[in-house]
Amino acid sequence: MMMAGDEMNLPTPRQLFSQFERGEIERDELHALMAVHQRELIEEMEEDYQNPAAALIEYLLAKRATGKLVRRHSSRVLREVLIALADVEDFEPSRRLWNAGHPDVPLHSYFRIRREPVFRIGEIRLRGGRVEVDVEHGEAGRGKTEKRRFTLARGEDWLLHVVEG
């Protein structure tokens, strides 16, 4: 069972479902580990309830950032990029991107502009058959975020997959 502080080593929900489908974990363990993810979400909802002004500002900033990306590249491309990033093993934001493929979840809900841990997509560049994505994540504050560039390409399944980054 997980100890306090082990949340950072917790597999993403997407990884947990894959482990369950392969028979590597039992249903009870899946439920217990998903409960940890659920508690994180509930804590954030409680923070939003305690500070609605900050939650509103974060919402508006995320909507604006998402809107710019959608206007430049379309919601389909943006969602495909998020789905591909959700499969990156050593990428902390993948914990929050696991259900990016669900069209009923608004795209802006995946972005964290000021709220820690931040997750921002700075730029998406289409280069021939590849997609380059510049991402900032981690601590808030100028110069404190970690910047990574991912290169994505379509696989045999016609889905985007991270090939570099």
C-alpha positions as semicolon CSV with decimal commas, in nm:
position;residue;x (nm);y (nm);z (nm)
1;M;0,000;0,000;0,000
2;M;0,108;0,361;-0,058
3;M;0,272;0,561;0,218
4;A;0,243;0,937;0,262
5;G;0,471;1,109;0,012
6;D;0,451;0,820;-0,236
7;E;0,191;1,008;-0,444
8;M;0,466;1,137;-0,673
9;N;0,561;0,776;-0,758
10;L;0,200;0,675;-0,809
11;P;0,128;0,551;-1,162
12;T;-0,108;0,766;-1,365
13;P;-0,470;0,649;-1,391
14;R;-0,401;0,552;-1,752
15;Q;-0,108;0,334;-1,640
16;L;-0,318;0,184;-1,360
17;F;-0,592;0,082;-1,602
18;S;-0,332;-0,076;-1,830
19;Q;-0,182;-0,268;-1,538
20;F;-0,527;-0,389;-1,437
21;E;-0,613;-0,499;-1,791
22;R;-0,285;-0,695;-1,811
23;G;-0,365;-0,864;-1,478
24;E;-0,071;-0,705;-1,294
25;I;-0,293;-0,557;-1,021
26;E;-0,623;-0,667;-0,871
27;R;-0,944;-0,466;-0,876
28;D;-0,914;-0,373;-0,506
29;E;-0,565;-0,232;-0,561
30;L;-0,686;-0,039;-0,866
31;H;-0,965;0,115;-0,658
32;A;-0,730;0,203;-0,372
33;L;-0,478;0,370;-0,603
34;M;-0,748;0,556;-0,794
35;A;-0,878;0,683;-0,458
36;V;-0,543;0,861;-0,409
37;H;-0,593;1,043;-0,739
38;Q;-0,950;1,121;-0,640
39;R;-0,836;1,274;-0,309
40;E;-0,599;1,506;-0,498
41;L;-0,887;1,630;-0,714
42;I;-1,114;1,679;-0,416
43;E;-0,844;1,880;-0,236
44;E;-0,817;2,110;-0,538
45;M;-1,194;2,153;-0,550
46;E;-1,189;2,248;-0,181
47;E;-0,913;2,504;-0,250
48;D;-1,126;2,652;-0,529
49;Y;-1,421;2,673;-0,292
50;Q;-1,207;2,849;-0,030
51;N;-1,066;3,099;-0,281
52;P;-1,318;3,151;-0,564
53;A;-1,144;3,466;-0,695
54;A;-0,816;3,281;-0,756
55;A;-1,008;2,991;-0,911
56;L;-1,190;3,229;-1,147
57;I;-0,866;3,396;-1,256
58;E;-0,704;3,058;-1,320
59;Y;-1,009;2,949;-1,518
60;L;-1,003;3,263;-1,734
61;L;-0,628;3,237;-1,799
62;A;-0,659;2,871;-1,895
63;K;-0,954;2,945;-2,127
64;R;-0,755;3,221;-2,298
65;A;-0,443;3,005;-2,344
66;T;-0,648;2,714;-2,473
67;G;-0,844;2,939;-2,707
68;K;-0,524;3,066;-2,868
69;L;-0,397;2,713;-2,926
70;V;-0,732;2,595;-3,063
71;R;-0,752;2,889;-3,306
72;R;-0,404;2,812;-3,437
73;H;-0,421;2,432;-3,449
74;S;-0,779;2,307;-3,382
75;S;-0,918;2,133;-3,078
76;R;-0,860;1,792;-3,241
77;V;-0,484;1,851;-3,274
78;L;-0,458;1,997;-2,923
79;R;-0,644;1,699;-2,776
80;E;-0,419;1,458;-2,970
81;V;-0,110;1,634;-2,831
82;L;-0,243;1,607;-2,475
83;I;-0,323;1,236;-2,524
84;A;0,032;1,173;-2,648
85;L;0,182;1,362;-2,352
86;A;-0,032;1,157;-2,113
87;D;0,170;0,848;-2,209
88;V;0,511;0,996;-2,122
89;E;0,645;0,793;-1,827
90;D;0,868;1,050;-1,653
91;F;0,642;1,350;-1,709
92;E;0,462;1,468;-1,396
93;P;0,175;1,647;-1,578
94;S;0,071;1,314;-1,735
95;R;-0,103;1,244;-1,402
96;R;-0,360;1,509;-1,495
97;L;-0,379;1,441;-1,868
98;W;-0,489;1,077;-1,848
99;N;-0,844;1,143;-1,971
100;A;-0,764;1,404;-2,237
101;G;-0,922;1,178;-2,497
102;H;-1,268;1,230;-2,352
103;P;-1,436;1,496;-2,567
104;D;-1,679;1,588;-2,290
105;V;-1,394;1,717;-2,068
106;P;-1,314;2,077;-2,167
107;L;-0,961;2,132;-2,295
108;H;-0,897;2,427;-2,064
109;S;-0,929;2,200;-1,760
110;Y;-0,590;2,042;-1,838
111;F;-0,398;2,370;-1,830
112;R;-0,261;2,525;-1,511
113;I;-0,135;2,873;-1,582
114;R;-0,054;2,999;-1,230
115;R;-0,169;2,716;-1,005
116;E;0,104;2,477;-0,902
117;P;0,208;2,252;-1,049
118;V;0,177;2,465;-1,362
119;F;0,125;2,311;-1,705
120;R;0,142;2,532;-2,010
121;I;0,194;2,467;-2,377
122;G;0,398;2,751;-2,516
123;E;0,396;2,658;-2,880
124;I;0,298;2,380;-3,118
125;R;0,483;2,359;-3,449
126;L;0,380;2,129;-3,733
127;R;0,697;2,019;-3,915
128;G;0,615;1,789;-4,203
129;G;0,489;1,466;-4,050
130;R;0,602;1,562;-3,700
131;V;0,470;1,791;-3,429
132;E;0,700;1,984;-3,194
133;V;0,551;2,091;-2,863
134;D;0,711;2,329;-2,612
135;V;0,584;2,267;-2,261
136;E;0,642;2,441;-1,928
137;H;0,558;2,264;-1,605
138;G;0,643;2,253;-1,236
139;E;0,677;2,543;-0,997
140;A;0,505;2,873;-1,063
141;G;0,710;3,186;-1,098
142;R;0,933;3,336;-1,362
143;G;1,227;3,110;-1,437
144;K;1,115;2,831;-1,203
145;T;0,925;2,617;-1,452
146;E;1,088;2,324;-1,624
147;K;1,083;2,357;-2,001
148;R;1,070;2,056;-2,230
149;R;1,035;2,011;-2,602
150;F;0,860;1,702;-2,728
151;T;0,860;1,570;-3,082
152;L;0,552;1,370;-3,175
153;A;0,487;1,158;-3,481
154;R;0,200;0,942;-3,602
155;G;0,241;0,572;-3,540
156;E;0,100;0,280;-3,732
157;D;-0,224;0,331;-3,540
158;W;-0,244;0,688;-3,685
159;L;-0,223;0,835;-3,334
160;L;0,040;1,083;-3,220
161;H;0,314;0,936;-3,002
162;V;0,612;1,104;-2,837
163;V;0,927;1,004;-3,025
164;E;1,164;1,248;-2,860
165;G;1,162;1,456;-2,545
